[in-house]
Amino acid sequence: MKNLRSGIALFFLFCFLLNGYSRIKYSINDNWKFQKGDFEHASEISLNDSAWEKINIPHTWNVSDAMDEETGYYRGISWYRKNLTLPLEYSGKQITIYFEGANQTAEIFVNGVSAGFHIGGYTRFSFNITPFLKFGEKNVLAVKVDNSYQKLIPPLSADFTFFGGIYRDVYLIVTENIYISTTHYASDGVYISTPIVNKNMANLSVKTMLNNATSGNCQIKIEHTLFHPDGTEISINSQKIKINKNASNVVTLQEFNITNPSLWSPEFPQIYRLRTRITDSKSKNILDEVYQPVGFRWFEFSVGNGFMLNGKSYKLIGTNRHQCFDGLGNALPDEIHVRDIKLIKEMGGNFLRVSHYPQDPVLMEMCDKTGIITSVEIPVVNAITEHADFYKNCIEMAREMVLQDFNRPSVLIWSYMNEVMLQPPFINDSVRHAQYLKSVQQLAEKIENQIRNDDPYRYTIIPFHGNFERYKSAGLTEIPKIIGWNLYQGWYGNTFDAFGTFLDTAHEKLKDKPFIITEYGADVDPRLHTFDPVRFDYTQEYANLYHEHYIKDILSRKFIVGANIWNLNDFHSEERENAVPHVNNKGITTLNRDLKDTYLYYQSMLNHEPEILIGGRSWTIRGGVCDENHICYQPVKIYSNINEVELFLNGRSLGKKKPVDFIAEFNVPFVHGKNILDVAGIVEHKTYRDQLKLEFHMIPSNLKDSRIPFKDINVMLGSKRYFEDKQNDVIWIPEQEYSPGSWGYTGGTNYVKRTRHGQQPASDLNIKGTDIDPVFQTMRQGIRSFKFDVPDGEYTLSLYFAELLTSTGKTSIYNLGDDSINEDVDERIFNVNINKVQVLKHFNITREFGPQQAVIKKFAVQAKDGQGISIDFESLKGEPVLNALRLYRNY
């Protein structure tokens, strides 16, 4: 079927050619062969690749190993091959192969001959492969891709996974021999500037790069036609030029004005289209034509006025975005790129930091069409290499970034060198350290000058982390037009209040520099909840507090012209462990784009249309201990920009409240079983509603209460967190101390993770052998017993263990110094008795299983004679521990 579709597509392409269409661009994503590793003769025609894996592009080879329990993932060479047959009609034309992205170096071979080599994993590249092709017969394309660490290619390191592969589309471009360049930095060969724009007129300056692959000089006409957003042709500018034989990237420049332009803005993203066409002066035949988007707008970033667009003041609020998705790595279809921009727009955002690298053209096109203002960045992250080739690669990436997205009306800022002073080397050698700082400054100046030379109309930014003096000492605070701050006070140490204090202090020292908060956020595992949130508990509730505080500080300061939440989506970061190993969970949506409460909060705040949203909408399996009336009160937040909201539980009104700062909080009396929350608000006689259905697993305070027969209970020790395990339809609830007639622990203390900035309430280690890490990441140390006063019957009891004290924990520069203080436990040996029967003897978790390993011991237990179930721990050496336990009634 695929071959049939390909044949039909080629048929239509031939028809286009016969009807005078001079340029054809089509994807060659299907029917590739792939093999991981480097192989001799892999580029040669004669190689037998029949045993290679069949794949389609986009593709990455790191989908699985970037998420498994083994440290690291494959970073090295892999090969792609494809058979390609081009029709005889293409003979005598120019053929360009065009890659939207391959990480991080790629060498392209055509019929065994190298046709080009590209450095950089996130920018587009193209090569003219005409000399290497055979027409009317099979050609062999081979691509050698390498994502291994190379000290001369940025990024050297970063808090994201460097997926290897050809992870964006691949195209062939077919043109006549006189054509608009297809290989000038893989751009479209036409560069549009709008140096003067106001409400009455706009000046359009168009630079075109032309190629002549013939052996004769030619007279051509180049014509630019501007089409209004409604499709009307409004202006034509043409000129005749002579283009010499065998010439490439010949520059032509044309300017013209239009009156009363329809302006591009977040509310009304008016997109004109510019058609650039070249024709043969003698035959009048069309030789080539391309279309480019045009947006007329003028803008300014300043301390005094903030951000102004078309004379109107805006506060830019939006997100960062990483190009990965659950189960796909970074090899995404167009639809996910489109969906991500829709998510920002539907949230009410108007700003995207395209971090930390240029991204898919479809994403950028969506920003143009939906009115999302963007900052685009090259992947110079954390550090630099002091070498001329590293500098050269940075400059080339900057040029590719600028020239490839030069015509985007959405792009207003070019960015580079993210957090390059995060962990500078040679701290103990003052002379060498000073040399490094000078190298950083020189590279920044080189990049800045190149960007301003290529594009004098847009702004530049360098994102700093929260160490002001390091960037000042490196001379970086004076170089870009805007300064970005990546700030996490209240997450990686300190308190929320330290955020505003830092900003005001930095502003006092840099009064003429507008600031953008280029990153802020807190990790959320959406399975985790608490009603007593603390720093680094990974709960939705702590992140809510974090964002509620930060946005107030951002909105109240004029010199902060914009802010980008870190991040739109959770994203892959292989070296992280945390509650969800190998994932950075700071997204306001998950890896598969489920909405977190933080997204709902911004949606209610930023949207101009009425919004009414029930918080905790993903928490549909809940539980807790009920009172004597079999009711469990738990708070629920309603996010709304409506003046007054009314909440209903199972059809009964819980009253009306006026949202304060877009939040109304209700204390909801949940009942055992099904619960339906409805919320309503009225705006101009129209009612807006939201609904949430959930199941509540009630645990009676008296386990022998016949009104709610005991079925099961799941308890996490050493924790005040709830954990929702949707896959197994289970809710884990926090521990409690034992009281007669109920259940709970006796003795011991909560484990806390000691760090250099204090302590954290849970381990952030990757617990091996499980995908419910948070259940094992807390524990009660020195526990003496755990008792259930359950009715007589047969039960299954599961005890959950993992040793959290270990010296194997890693340090990470992304913790901003708040790393664990590694603690090796002295040998921990204890016995476990259930109802006075010894079930575990001389139990030694570390010796038997090793640290960070999930261990579940399951037992069949009888409760009889009204005695319930008692688990007792007897210390032989060190303190006994228990991480969690589950009790299930069989009969």
N, C-alpha and C positions, 0 to 999 in steps of 0.2 A: 504493500500500500504506500509506504514511504517513497519507493522508487517511482511509483505512478504519479504521486503528487509532485515529485521533483521534475518528472518529464513534462507534466502539464505546465509547471512554472516556467521551464525553459521555453516551451512553445510560445507562451505569452510574451516572454522576453524577446524572442525572435520577431514576433508580430510588432512589438514596440519599435524594434530597429527598422523594420521595413516601412513603418509609418513615420519615420523621421525623428524619433526620439533619440537624442545623441548620447545621453548618459544613462547608464543602467547601474544600479546598486542593489545587490541581493545577498542574503546571508548564505553561508556555506556551513551551517552549524551541525548538520546531520551526518551520520555514518562516518564517524572518526574511529580510529583504533588508538588505544592507549596502553602504555606500559610504564609502570613505576621503575625507576632506576636508569642508569646510564648503560648504553649498549653500543658496542662497536658496530659500525656499518648501519646504524639505525636510520641514517638519512638517505641511504642508497636505494635506488629503484628495485634492485634485485632482492632486497630483504624479504623474507617470508614472515608476514605479520599476522598470519591466519589465527595464531593462538592468542593474539593480544585481545584485550577487553574491548568490546564494542561500546562506544559512548556517544552521546550528543553533547554539544556545547550549548550553554555554559557548563563547566565542569571543574571540580576541584578534587584533589586526591586526599584531602585532609578531613573529610566529613566525619569519619569514624575515629581516627586516632587522636584528633584534637579533643575528643570528649571521653576517651576511655580512661581507665584507672592507671595506666602506665604514664610515667613522667615523660614529657616531651611528645613531639609529633614529627612526622617525616619532613625534614627540610633538606632538599637535595634536588637531583635532576630527574626528570621524567620526560617521556617522549609521546608525541601525538603524530599520527599519520593519517592521510586521506588521499584517496584516488579522486582525481578531478578531470573530467573530460569537457573541453571547451569546443564549441561549434566552429566550423571553418569560417563562418561569418564573422567571427571575432578576429580572424587573422588580419593584420594591418591596422588594428586598433591598439590602444594602450590599456593594459590590465594592471590594476593596483589591488594588492591585498591589504585589508584594513582591519586592525585588531582594536577592539574597545578596551581591552585590558588582559594582561597575562602576568602573573606574579612569579618572580620579580625581574628576571632577565629572560629574554626569548631570542632564539636564533631560528630563522626561517630558511628552510632548504626547499628548492624546487628542482625536481629531477636530479637530486644528489648534489646540487650546487647551492652554496650559501647565497641567499638573496638579501639578507639584512640581519642586523642584530640590534636589539633594543634593551636599554637599561631603565628599570623603574617599573614597579608593579601596578601602578594606579593611573597612569596616563595612557592615552591612545597612541598608536603608532601605525605607520603604513609604509609599504615599499612597492615600487614599480617592479613587477616581476615579468614584464613582457619578454625580455631577452631570453628567459629561461624556459618558456612555455612551448609546447607543441600543440597545434590546433587540429581538431578532428580525431585526436587519439588520447590515450590515458596519460595524465600527468600525476606525479607523486609529490604531494606536499608533506613535509616532515617539519615538526616544530619541537625544538629542544627548549624546555622550560625549567628554570632553576629557582627555587625559593630558599636556597641556603643562605646562611648569614655571610655577608660580605662587607668588610669594614669600610669599603669605599662607596657603598650604596645605602642611602637612607631608605627606610628607617633602620637604625641600628638596633633599637629595642623599642617596645611600646606595650601598652596595656591592652593589646588585642592580638588575636591569632593571625599569623601571616600565612593564610591559606595559599597553597600552591596550585597552579593550574591556569588554563585558559578559561577564565571564569566570567567573561563577557562575550558578546557576539563577535563573530568574524564575518567579514563581508568581502566580496569582490566588487570592484568598481570598474566599469568598462566605459571608455571615452574614445572620442576621435583623437587624432594625433595633435591637433591644436585644441587646447583645453585649459580650463581653470585648474590650478594646481591641486593635486590630491595628496601631495607628500610634504607640504610645508607645515611641519610640526603636526601632521595628521589633522590639520584644520580643514575647513571647506574652501580655503583659498580666498575668502572674501572677508575683509575686516571693516566693521561699521562703527564709526564714532558719531556722537551727537554733541559736539563741543558747546553749542549754544542751544538752549531750550527755554522757552517761557510759554505763557498761555497763548501768545499771539503768533509765535513762529518757532521753527526749529531748523537748525542747520544740520545737514547730513553729509558726512565725509566718508567716502567708500574707497578703500584700497583693495585692489584685486591683484592676485598673483597668477600669471599666465605662463603656460608652457607651449613650446613648439617642438615636437619630436620629429618634424620633417627635415629634409635636407635643403629646403628652400625658404627664402624670406617670404613672408605673407602679409597682406593687408587685411585687417579685420576690423569689424565694428564691435565695440563693447557698449552694451546698453543696459542701464539700470532702470527698472520699472518698480515704482512703489505702489503697493496696494493697501488701501485703508482696511482697518479691521472688519468692515462690512463687505469686503471683497472688491470695492470700487477701485479702479485704476485712477490714481490721482497725480502722478508725476512720472515723467520719463526724462532721463539724461543719457545722452550717447555721445561717443566720439570715435573717430577712426584712428587706428594706430598701425604702425608697422612692427611686426615681431620677427626678429631674426631667426635664422635656422638654428636648430639644436639648442634653443634657449630654454632656460628653466627659471621659474619664479621671477619673471619680469613684472615689475611693479607698475601699475597704473593707478592714478589718483583722480577722483572726481568728487565734486561737491555740488550740492544744490539745497535749496530752501523750500520749506512748505509753510503754509499759514494755518493758524488755528489747529494745532495738532491735538488729537485725542491722547490724553496723557495716560501713562502706565502707572498704576498704583495698586496696593493690596486690595482695595475695594473694587477697582475697575482695571484689571490687567489688560489694557488695550494693546494688542499685538498687531503691528503692521507686518507686511511681508515684502521683502525686496527681492525681485528676480534679477539676477545678473545673467545676461545672455551674450554670447559671442557668435558672430556670423561672419561668413566669408564675404568680403566686400565684392567679389566678382560674381560668385554663384548665388549669393544671398542665402545659402544653406546655413541652417543653424548648426553650429559646431559643438556648443556646450551651453548648459544653463544650470544654475543652482538657485535655491531659495534660502533666504535667511530671515530670522525674526528681527524685528525692529521695535524697540520700545522707547518712546520719548518721555523723559523725566529729568528733573534736576534735583540735586540733593546736597546736603551738608551735614557733617557731624561736628559738633562744637560743644564746649563746656557750658557756654551760656545758654544756648538754645536747644541743646540735646540733638536729636536727629530730626532734620527737616526734609520732607519730600514734596516737591512741587509747591513749596511755600507753606505746607501744613506740618504741624508737629506730631510726631509719633514716638511712642515708646516701643522699641523693638523687643518682643518677647517670643521666644520659640525654643527650639531644641538643637542639640547635636544629633547626628545620625551615623550609625555604623551599618555597613552593607552586608549584614548576615541574617540568617533566619534558621529556625529550628529544623534540623535534619538536612539542611542544604548548604551549610557553610556560607561562603560568599558567592556561590554560583546561583544567582537569582534570576528568575524570569522577569520580564518587563513588568508584569502585573504587580509584583511586590514593590518595586520602585514606585509605581504609580500609587499604590495603596498607602505607602508611607507618607507621601506628600499630602494625600487626602486626609490622613490622620492629623497632621499638623494643622491643616486648614479647618477641619471639623472641630478641632480643639479651640479654634479662635486665634491660633498663632499666626504671626506674620514674618517670622525670622527663622532661618536655618543656617547653622554653621555646618558646612559640609566637611566633616572631620574624619580622620586626620589626613585626608587624601582626596584628590578629585574622584568623583563617582560617576555612575552610569549616565550617558547622555539623556536617557529617558527621564531620569530623576531631575536633571537640570531643565529639561523641557517642561516638566510639570511645574517647577517653580516659576518659570516664565508665565505659564498659562493660568496659574492660580493666584499669582500675586504674592509669592513668598520671597522676601528679600534674603539674599544669600551672601555668605562669606565662604570662599573656597580656599583650601589649604594644601600645601605640599607636605609630604610625610617626613620632614626633618623633626624628629621627636627625641626628647630626653638628652641627646648628646650629639657631638659632631666628631668627625675624624679630621685631624689636622694634616690634610694632604690635598694637593692641588686637584687630584682626580675626584676626590669627594666634593670639593667646591664646584668643580665643573659639572658633576652630576646634579648637584643641587640647582645650579643655574639652569641647566637644561630642563629639569622638572618644572622650575618656575616658568620658563618660557612656554613649555607645553601646556601647563595649566592656563596661563593667561591667553594664549593664542587659540586654544581649543574652545574656550568658553568666552571668547572676547565679545561675541555678539549677543550674549545673554542680558536682556534688560533686568533680570532679577539679581544679577551679580553686581554688588556695590563695593565689596571688600575682597582683597587678596591677602591671604594669611600664610605665615611660615614660622618655623622654629618653635614649635610647641614645647614649653617647659624645658628648654635646653640647659637650664641651670638646676635641674632637679637634683642631680648628684654629680657635681663637677669633680674631675679628677685632680690629683696632686695637691690635696688640701694640706698635707704636711710638708710640702715643698713650696715655699712662698714664691720663689723665682719662677719655677715651672708652672705653678698655678696662674701667676700673672700672665705668662705667655699664652696659656690656654684661654684665658679671658680675652686677651687681645685677638686671638684667632677667632673666637666666637663673634666678637664685635666686627672684625673684618668681613667674615662671611655674611653676617646680617647686612652690612653695608653693601656688599656686592649684590645680594639678592634684592634688597630694597631698590638699589639703583637700576637693576635690570628690569624689575617690574615697572618702575616709574617710567623708564625709557620706552618699554613696550606699550604701556597704558598710563598716560599721564592724568587720566580723568577720574580714576577710581581711588579709593583709600586703601591703606595697608594697615596690617595689625600683626603684632607678635603676642601670642598668649603666654603669660607668665604664671607660675604657681606662686603660692603665698609667701615667698621669701623676698621681700622688697629689696633688701640690700644686695643680694646676689646679682640681681638684674641691673641695679644701678652701678655696681662695681664693674660689671662687664660692659657698661656703656650702652645698654640696650634700651633704656627708657627714653632716649632721645631720638631713636632712629625711625620707628614707624609713626604713622599719623594717628593711630589709635592704639591704646594698650588694652590687652585682654587679661583678665584675671581668672584663673582656675582656683576656686576657693571652696574649702570643705570644713570650715570651722563648725564644731558640733558633730562632726562625723569622725574625721581623723584627729581627734583630740580637741581641746578647748570647748567653748560653749557657743550657742547660737549668737549671743551678744557680741562675740569676738569678730563676727563677720562685719557688722556695721562699723565697729571701731577700726578695723583694718582699712576699710574703704575710706573713711574720713581722714585717717592718717596719711594714706597714700595720696589722696587728693590734695592735702596741704602741701605735699612735697612736689606734686606735678600738677599745678593749678591749670595749666594750659592744655592738658591732655584729656580728651574724652575717654571714658572707660566703657568696656563691654565686659560683663561677667560671662566669660566664654565657657565656663563650666561651673556647675554646682549640683549636688545631688547626694542621695543616701541610698545604700543598697536595700532592696526589698525582695525577699522571697515571698511571693504572694500566698504561699501556703501557710505562712507564719503570722500569728496575730497575738496581741496582748492588750490588757487594759491597764498595764503599768509599764509604758514604753521607756526604754533606756538606750543609750548610744550603743550601736553595734549589736542590737538584738535581731536585726534583719527583718523586723516586722513592718507591716504596712502602716501601723499606727505611729511608729517613730518617724518614718519618712513623712507622714502627713504633717507632724509638728515641725519638722525641718523645713519643708517647703512653705508652710504657712508663715513661718518667721522670715525666711529669706526674701520672699516676694515683696513683703512690706518694706523691707530695707531697700530693695531695688527700685520700687516704684516711687519712693520718697526722695530720691536723690537725682537731681537734674543732670549731674555730670556723668551718671550712668546712662548711656544712651540706649543700651540694650542688654539683653541677657539670654543665654542659651542654656536650658536645662541639660544636664548630663544624665540621661541620654533619652532620645525618643524610645529606643528599644533596648532591652537586655541584649548583650552581645558576647560572642565567644572571646575568652581570654584564657588560654590554656594553662598558664602558670598559676592562676587563681584557684583557691580551694573553697573556702567560704561555705555558705549554706547550700549553694548549688555549685558544685565543683566545675571549674573551667569556664565559668560564666561570670561576667560583671553584671550584677543585678540592679544597677542604678537606673535602668530604663523606667519610664512611666508607662511602658507597655512591656509585655514579656517577649521572649524570643519568637513566639508565634503570634505576637501582637494582640494578646488579650489585654484589656485596659485595666490598669491599676487605679487605686483611689486618687493618686497624684494627678493622673490624667484628668479624671472627673473634676477635680478641684480647679485646675486651670481652665477646663472647658466651661465651667459655670462662671468663672471670673472674666474670661477673655471674649466670650461670644456675646454678640449684640442681640441675638435672638434669645427668647426665653429658654432657660435650661432648668430642669429639675431632675436630679439624679440621686439614686440611693447609693450611698457608699458601701464598701464591702460587697459589691455585687458578685464578685467571684467566690465569696465565702458562702457556699450553699450547703455545706455539711458542717453543722455547728454542734456544740455541746457544752455542758456545764452542770454544776451541782444546783439543784433546785431548793427552794425554801419549803416550809411546811405546807404551803398551798400549791406545791408543784408548779411553781413559776420560777424562771431564771431571768433576772434582769441583766441586760447587756446594752451598752450604748451603741447607737447607730447614728452616723452622720448623713445628713441630707445636704447635697451641694446644689445651690440654686442662686440665680440672680433675680428671682421673683420675690416680691416684697414680703409675702407671707405664705407658708406652706403648712399643709395638714397631713399628718401621718396616720395610717390605719393599719391595724394588725388584725388579720382574719375578719375584716369588715367592721371592726370597732375602732372608733376614733381615739387616738392617743393625744389629741389636742393640736392646737396651732402654734407655730412659732415663727418669728421673724428672723431670717438668716442674718448673722453678724459676720461680716467679712466673707460672705457667700457660704456660710456654714450654719446649719441648724442641727443641734444634737438632741436626740431623744433617748430616754432610758426605756428600752423596750422589754415588756414582760413576756418573753418567749415561753411557749408551752411545748410539751412533749409531742413529737411528731411533726406534721406539716405546719408550716407557718407561711402566711402570705403577707408581705408588706406592700402597701399601696401608699403613694404620696401624690398630693395634688396641689396645684397652685393656679391662681386665676390672674390673667393679664388681659385687660380690655375685654372682659366678658368671655374670654376663651380659656378653657381649662386645659392645663398641661399636666401630664401624669407620668409616673414611672412605677414599675412593679418588680418585686424580687420574691421568688419562691425559694424556700429553703427547708431543710430537714433538721430538726433539733433533737439531739440525743440527750435526753434528760437523765441525770444520775441523781437518784434521791439521796438526801442526806442520811436517811435510814435505809440501808440496803435490803432490809427485810420488809420494806413497805410494799404491800401487795397491790397498791394502786398503780405502781409502775414496776412491774416484775423485772428483776435484774436479768439482763442479757449479756452485757459485756462492758468493760471499761478499759481505757487505754491511757496510761499516765506517763508523762515525761518527768523524770526526777531532776532536781536542781534547776527548775525552770518555772518562769511565770508565763510561758508562751503556750499558745494553742497551735497545733499543727494539723492541717487538713490534708489527708491523703485521699484524693479523689479516686485514684485508680483502684484502691481497695475499699472505698466507701467507709472510711474510718476517720474519726476525729480524735486526736490526742489532746488531752487536757492537762493543765498544770498540776503539780503535786499539791498535797495538803498534809498537815500533821494529823496523826491518828487521834480520833476520839471514839469512845465506846459506841457501838451501834453503827459506825460509819466505816471509813477506810482511811489509810494514810501511813506515813512513815513514822518511825521513831528514831531519833538520834541522827547525828551527822550534820554536815554543812554543805551548802551549795558550792560546787566547783565554779571558780571564776578564772578566766584567762588573764594572766598578768602580762601587761605590755609596758613599753617604755613611756607611755603617756597615761598610765593608770591601770585600769582593768576593764575587761569586757565580760558580758554575762554568759558567753558561750564560746566554745572552741570554733575556730575557722578552718580546722583541718579537714581534708578530704578523707571521709571515712570509707574505707574500701569494703566492697562486698555488699553495698546497699545503694539505693537511690533515694532513700529517705534520711539523708545525712542529719538533719536537725534533730531527729529522734535520739541520735547517738551523741550529739555534740554538747550535751549537758549531762551532769551526773551529780549524785549525792555521795560525798566522801564520808567515810566513817559511819555509814548507816548501820543501825543495830537490827531493825526489823521493819517489815511492812505487813500490815494486817488488813484483811477484808472480812467484815462481819456479815458474810453473805448467807442466804438460806442454805440448808442442806441440799446436796446434789453433786453431780459430776461436772467437773470443770477442766478446762485446758488453761494452764498458766505458762506464759512465755516471759522469760527474763532476758532483758537486752543489756549487753555489756559492750564497752569499747574503752580502751585505755587512752586517755586524752593527754596524760603527762608524758612528754617525749622530747628528746633533743633533736628530733629529725625535722622539726618545723622550719620552714623557709623564711628568709627575710625578703621583703619586696620594697623597692623604692616607691611603689604606688601607695604604700601605707603611710607615707610622709613621716617616717620615723616611729610610727605607732606599731612596731613589730612585736611579736610575742617574745617574752623572756622564756627561753626554752628550759624546761624542767624535766629532768629524768626522775622518775619515781623509783625509790628503793623497791626492791622486790616486794610485790603485793600478793600475799597468799591468804586465802580465807576459805572457810567452809560455808555451805549454804544448807540450811535445814528447812523443810516444808512440813508443817504440822509435826515437828519434832523428829522427822525422818530425814537423815542426811542424804541429800541428792547430789551435791557437789563437794568433793573432798580435795583439800589442798589445791583449790582452784587458783591458777596463776595465769591471768589473761595474757600478760606480755610474753611469758615463756611459751605458752601453748599456741598463741595466735599472732603475737606481735602487736605493736601499738597501732592505733588508727584502723583497727580491723573490727567490723561489725560481727558480733557474736550473739546468737539467739539460742537460748536453751529452753526447750519446751517440755512441759511435764503434764501428765494426767494426774489430777488431784481430786480427792473426795473431801467435801465438807460435810461433817456429820456431828450429831449430838449437839447441835446448836453452837459449835465452837468456831465456825467460820474457817478461814484459811490464814495461816500465819507463816511468813517467810522470815527466818532468822539468819543473821550473818555473824559468823564467829571469826574474829581476827586471829591469824597465826603469825603474820608478819605484815606490817603496814596496815593501811586502812582498807576495809572492804568498800566496794563501790557498786552502785547500781545506776544505770542510765535511764532505763524505762522498763515498764512491764505492761503486759496485756493479760486480762483475765476474761475468759469466755465461758459461758454456761452451756454445757452440752445437754444435760437433762436436769 
